[in-house]
């Protein structure tokens, strides 16, 4: 009698392990390193004003498109706020940097540079990432928002 193969038992991740994946994501992003090593093959990523990415090749393209916006970017990890519940890690923080056209920004000084990212992490990899921010880092889109004109 042949028995069916036993399912692989995957050790559940701790909150600290999930937080370490998020920290690694931001360090790699700021350094311009390949982020896709942190993502599952079937990962899903949302970034405002960009078509959602499904699968590692689309995730790679999404980040290639986004990184082209910057000469440099820095996430101020010392002041991140984390909320961790099961596989979900929410990270709120601020960025600073220089856009490709030379415009500088700093979260907390101008209107741009604040973000809230929602990660779903299992088996040591990012399964899903929703990035919530205003991609107008340099505050150039003022005409459509009358409260900004005062």
Order of alpha helices (4+ residues) and beta strands (2+ residues): alpha-beta-beta-alpha-beta-beta-beta-beta-beta-beta
